Each structure stands twice: as structure tokens, then as C-alpha cells.
Amino acid sequence: MRSRSLRLLVFVCLFAFFLAAYAIEPAIPPAPNSDPTYQQLRNLSLGSEAVSVSNFTLHRDAATFHLRSGTVCFVAPVQGKVTGAVFVGDGNMILDPRQASERASLKLLTKEDEFSENFSHLVLRFTDGTYDELKKSGGAASAGCDAGLLRDSQNAMRHDRMLKYNLDGRILEDVLGSDPSGLFVAFIHGKRYNGKELFFIDPRGAPNVAPEEVELMTYDENKLGLWTLFHLADEDAKGTAQHQGLASIEHQTLDTTIEKNANLQGKASTTLVAMIDGVRVIPFSLFPTLRVQSVTSEAGQPLAFIQEDKKDDADFRVILPKALAKGEKLTITTVYGGKEAVVNTGGGNYYPVAREDWYPNSANLSFGEYASYDMTFRIPKNMKIAATGDLVSERNEGGEDVSIWKSGRQPVAGFNFGKFKMQEAKLDKPEYLVQSYANEEPPDVIKSLLHLVNEDLPTQGSHMMEGVALGNMSTVPLIKKALAEGQLSVQLYTDYFGPSAYKRLAITQQTSCNYGQSWPELVWIPMCYFYDTTIRHQLGMDQGDRGYWKSVTSHEVAHQWWGHTVGFSSYRDQWMSEGFAEMSASLYLQMIEKNPQRFISFWNDQRELLLERDKEGWRAIDAGPVTMGYRTNNSRTGAFVTQRLIYPKGAYILHMIRMMMWDRRTGDENFKVTMHDFVHTYTNRAASTEDFKAMVEKHMTPEMDLEGDHKMDWFFNEYVYGTSLPSYKFNYSFDKDSSGDVLFNLKVTQSNVDDKFRMLVPIYLELADGRMVNLGRARLMGNTSVEQKVPLKRLKDAPKRALLSYYDDVLAAPN
């Protein structure tokens, strides 16, 4: 009995030991890209199934594919689903967008009224009903298809620098998901326009341009561009929500180490919520050189993931073991790292290259999605870091400086660090902390320049390098200038727009000289801003700068309101972010610097940006409406036309609204009330162009109601959704009437517009004492003239002169 009990005890102990050993044995994490279904899609080839077609028509939203004659060969099925086909024969595609602006975009690029493309072969990828339609309408195939066509399309998506989109991963979302979206992609080898055309329908948003779903583009380097882009017809008809993503990120816990050589190692715990039923694959945006090492669930279970080579379609996706239901939350932890996301530029200067994707971020990046953040940074000792959010604590730990940051809901997170000097100031009204950071030493490129100049300094009496006086090019002396401009900007914008969502702002130096950038509570300012005007002149940086250095800080600070406190819904609304920030900079020039001539010069510069022709011969104002955003950049109009469009014209649009709302008694009060209401209503939310239009209509003055319907359609159709540019002619004289009063005879002529174009054109008088007064606004419609005789009873002396739109109140052609 005792022996039996002992044997039983030994057995139980051994059994428990083996169970424990099994329980603690770590699960083997799956290798990247090893999911078997994904591998089938990645290595897809033509199958044995084929049909012949004759006069077959395939309708896909605004596109009509007519396969006159030929053979369709299908790819091999994956999980029982056929996801592609190759057509060889004679075919045609007609694209007829519903929107007049999109038809105009096509006409601009094709120089024809109708987009009609012929082709002899076509590659299709899909998760909709295309297979069934083709199969049902086809007959027995008498010929085969060139398998190389499928491989060409795969290679283009994977390796072409204009694309690099993991279409296989996107199709996997539908193959594994319980609610396929209806993806349709056509690689069109066109004969008329281009041999590299791509037509894309993705109900979850076309790549890089979500939330719009229908796209036609070319990926030929010599003829590159987004030709047209719009929403699905049923979405337009129903007015359904724009954002159709799979999941929404609610919170990020980020632990980031950046080594002295700038190598970044990160661990991100991302909490998200499913937006639809049946989610199995979640896409993220992650800088391609940051290589994912592992992904685990909240319980520590290794998860499969996709991330192809950094030089190819390296889109990061996580594959879940089971489908999520709509509204279900999940936290996943990603460990990743690599170089090139941050660059060590020498002298204690570090340049963050990856700004919005240094951590696994939302796949459809925009400033319309908000999440909260807990962040820990570990950086080399004796460095200072500035980041989004509030600084919770900082300490030195094992030769590293460790800081912890926490933020509420914001659209993006970021950082800047280096061997910084820092000064700060606290504001009472509003309650705000403003900090300014400049690096103690110049980066290596500046050190090399100084060495070159010093080596080549001329001997006494020589005229070589005449006038070169670069000093030591330290940026620290102007740290107070950035601090002061930040303080004044925050106070001014709070007065005009209302409180931002934040209580602090770090203005930091970055190595790059050709742009600035703004994240919530963090601004990157070009290094060359911290140089004085003499150095910038010596370096040739003041050639045609159009006042850039005077407004770059105030512009970037304004993004705390425009882009962050108030987000934008899509690329079509980005003109508000950039344009409103640019207009805000003009307020700084007018109200803080109190220099009327500099203010007027600012608007003259903005108009020149819109009207000067680029090397392709295009004026930015003619390339399209501001709502086309970065789509206006293409091989025909030029690579920089968008920047010359949405910044200045977006600024003009808000400026024109301000000037229309200006009142002789209350000044800017009505405009301030409008903007305060807009910011308050959309704080930590994305706003669309139509949202802003509705806000303007809520506060518009009776004088602005030119159509008598309490709508601003007339103005938005002309300047926001249109490309109008009126011309004005002004004739006037001053006489005396019979009573001896000054009589103002005026004639205002409006031209180069359509018959429906309406405008309020302000008339200014420069009085004998030098004051400039707004006499009133002429109301014009179409190509017409207004003549009036206005008695100026209160004036003893005739005005010096009369002017139209003295403050550039109306965007018009120069006289």
C-alpha cells in the first residue's frame, strides 16, 4: 500500500513537472511573412481555368471596361477564392467621373473631353464579384495568356518606387476577413495615354489617398500623377461616413531607445478597436527601415505579421488568430528597430527623418484620427529631448537620459533631441509654457563649410571671397528670438481663434534648412532661421525668400490650432491646415510687427506664388481647386505646384472671409467669434471643408448674403471649389458739389469671370492726414461695371487717393 502510494506520488509530481515545463516553454514566434495563406497570395500564378470573351462589359463605378474579344485566364484559387485574372485581346476602358472638377482634371491631363483608353492586355486583382461575372459570360477558351503579365504587375507593386504597395497583404485582409470589402484593381497597359496606368477601387480607401475609394493614376516616372480620385457612387448617394478603416487606434504606449549612432529600438503597445466585424488583418504605417522583430498579443501569444524587404513593399500588417467583432478592443505589442529613421548629423545634432511613422501608426495617416500616448525615451547622456505631451519625469540611468511623457488625445506623436540649450517663458493669459531649443554646436556639414571658408580666406589685398563673414555660425544667440515669436504667436492666435488643445509648446532647431514642421506641442524650425540676416545673405538664402524667414515660426506655431487642435478630414481639406496657418502668419505681421507695408507685401508675395509660371509653364491657380490638394503635383503641372497653391490660396480664402466680416465699428470681432466657434466645435476632431463653410454661414453678415439664401455657395464655388480669378478696373475723381462738399465719382469694372461670379469689392480712401479708411463695398455680378457718385460730407479736404482692396481683400489679377 505504502509502495503504491509512493509510486502514485512520484507519478503526480512528474506529471506536474512536465505540465509546468510545457506551460513555461516559450512559444516559437512565427517568422515574418510566413503565414501560409499570405504565402499563397505572394507566390500566386495563373491557374488552369480560362474563358474566352466577346463584347463583354464590366462596370466598376465610373469606369466601364469593354472586352471586345480575347481570353481571360484566372489565377489559382486561395482558400477557395479566385483573386485575379489576366486578359489578352482587344479592349477599351472609359472613365466618366460624376464630378465636374474630376472631369476637368482628366481633361487637363489628356487634353480630351473623354477618357477612353485602348489596350491589348489587362491584369485584374479583385475580391469582389468579378470572377463570377467573367466566368458566367465567358465561353470555352481556345488560347492561353502570357503568365509574364501577372508577374509584371506583381513586380510593379513590389519594387516600383512610384508604388511599393503590398497588394498581396491588402487582398489577404479580404481573404481572411468575414466581410470582404469588394476590392478591384486594374493594371492597364494603355495604348493612347500611357502603358503604366492603374485603376483602383478600395472601399476602405485607395492607397495613400484614403478615405476616397476610386483612383486612376499613372506610375510611369516620365508621366506620373493622380489623374482622378473620388468617392464611390453609392457612398456619394447615401452620404455615408468617409472613414472606412478596419480598426481605430485609441492608445499607444511607446518605449523608445535611440543610441549615439542614431539606431532606434522601439517597443509599442497599441490599443485599438475594430471598426467592422470579422477583422483578421490589421495594417499599420511603420518606417520601412524599422524592422519588426516580434508581435505579441496582450496574453503574450506570438502573432504572425507581414513586413517585406525595406527596399520593397514593406507595409507592416499583423495577422490575428481569430476575427474581431465590431467594437472589440485589442492590445498588441510590437518590438522593432533599425537605422535611418533618425540620423546623427554631428555635433550633438540628431535629425528625426521618420516623423509620423517612427512607431506603428494608423495605416491611413491623416490628422483626423486622435489617440492618447504614454512615451518613454532613452537617449545618450548629456542630451536634451523635447516631445509631444507633458514631461512626467526624467532621470539618468546607466549612462542614458530617461524621460517619461504623457498626453491626452492627439493626432500624432513626435520628438526632437540633441545637445540643446533651452530657454522658457510662462504665459498667464493664456496659461501656456513656451520653450525654445537651439543646439550648442553646428552639425558636421556646417563645420565643413566653416573649415572650407577659413582655409580659403583671402590674403590682405585679395578680392577672393569678398564679403564672407560667417563667424562661428552658432544658433544659440537667436534662441530668444524664437522664444519671443512663439510667445507672441500663442497670445495672438488665442485672441483670434480661441484656446488651443494644449498648454505648452517646444520650438526646436532641426538640421534641415528648407522647411519647418509642427506636431502637437512640438515645432521643428529650420536651422538657418537661427542665423542672422547677414549669414543668410552670405549663404544666398535670402534670394527670393518672399519673407519666409520672417513668418516660418508664426506659421508653424499656428499649426497648433490648424492641423492639430482642429484636424482635417482628408487630403481635400488640407488646404485649411496649411492655408489657415499661412494666413495666421499674416496676422502676426500686421498685429505684432505693426508694419502695414510688410503686411501688404506678404499678400503680394502670396499672389505672385499663385500667378507666376513654373518651368512647365503652369500657374498654380490654374492647376486645380485647393480641394485637390497634393494631387495637383504631376509630371505635366510640375512637382511643386501644390505648395504654390494650397498655402497661398488657402491663406487668401480665410483672409477674404476676414475682410468681408470686418466692420467699421467692431473691427475683427465677428471674424473672431466665427473662428472661436470653429475651434471650440472641432477641438480634437477632424473638420471638412463643408464643416468650415457651415460655420462661416452660421456667422455671415447680411452683406455677405449675395444670393439671398443665407449661404456662402457663391464664394466657395468661386474660390474653394473653383479656380476663378477676376480682374478689376477702377476709375475715380474727386469734385465739389454745389454745397462745397467733396463728391467722389467712381466706376468699378469686373471682368474675366462667368456670368454668375459675385463679389464684394471694398473701396478705400487715403485721407489727407494719411489715414486709410474703408468707405464700403461694391457689389458686382458677372462682367459688369458699377458707377456711383458718393458725397463725402464729413471731409473738409479731398482724399489723396482711392483704391480697391488696399489690403488685398480680394484675390484678383494684378492691375
Secondary structure, 3 states (H helix, E strand, C coil): CHHHHHHHHHHHHHHHHHHHHHHHCCCCCCCCCCCHHHHHHHCCCEEEEEEEEEEEEEEECCEEEEEEEEEEEEECCECCECCEEEEEEEEEEEECCCCHHHHHHHHHHHCCCCEEEEEEEEEEEECCCHHHHHHHHCEECCCCCCHHHHHHHHHHHHHCCCCCCCHHHHHHHHHHCCCCCCCEEEEEEECCCCCCEEEEECCCCCCCCCCCCEEEEEEECCEEEEEEEECCHHHHHHCCCCCCCCEEEEEEEEEEEECCCCCEEEEEEEEEEECCCCEEEEEEECCCCCEEEEEEECCCCECEEECCCCCCCCCEEEEEEEEECCCCEEEEEEEEEECCCEEEEECCEEEECCCCCCCCEECCCCCCCCEEEEEEEEEECCCEEEECCEEEEEEEECCEEEEEEEEEEECCCCEEEECEEEEEEEECCCCEEEEEEEECCCCHHHHHHHHHHHHCCCCCCCCCCCCCCCCCCCCHHHHHHHHHHHHHHHHHHHHHHCCCCCCEEEEEEECCCCCCEEECCEEEEEHHHHCCHHHHHHCCCCCCCCCHHHHHHHHHHHCCCECCCEEECCHHHHHHHHHHHHHHHHHHHHHHCCCHHHHHHHHHHHHHHHHCECCCCCEHHHCCCHHHHHHHCECCCECCCCHHHHHHHHHHHHHHHHHHHCECCCECHHHHHHHHHHHHHHCCEEECHHHHHHHHHHHCCHHHCCCCCCCCHHHHHHHHCCCCCCEEEEEEEEEECCCCCEEEEEEEEEECCCCCCEEEEEEEEECCCCCEEEEEEEEEECCEEEEEEEEECCCCCCCCEEEECCCCCCCCCCC
